[in-house]
Amino acid sequence: MESQAGEDVAALSFEDALKRLEAIVSRLESGDASLDESITLYAEGDKLRAQCEARLQAAQARIEKITLGQDGRPTGTQPFDAG
């Protein structure tokens, strides 16, 4: 079952994974979940967090900065440096 959940997480879009993660956090914060359910939710949330982080890193790697020449016209692109 755990590998099935991992496959399901990988198939989610970033937005869907984030919504599911928000729902898990809300459920855990409510205090209504049993201990076993909380453990299961936490494990799923951790997988969702990792998936969201991986997707964000992949998106950042694809972002490029447009470089401009002396005349102000675009001359090309270079990798984006978030730092």
VENURBEL-V275682 format. One line per field, one symbol per residue. psi: psi as a letter, one per 20 degrees, with the letter a starting at -180 (. if undefined). burial: # if it has 9 or more other ideal C-beta (glycine too) atoms within 8 Angstrom, else .. A space follows every 10 residues. Layout:
# VENURBEL-V275682
psi->???
burial->???
This chain:
# VENURBEL-V275682
psi->hhhghggggh iqrgghgggg ghhggggghh jiqrgggggg gggghggggg gggghghhgh hipqppqqah jjqpiarqqp oi.
burial->....##..#. .#.#..##.# #..##.##.. ..#....#.. ##.##.###. ##..##..## ....#.#... .......... ...
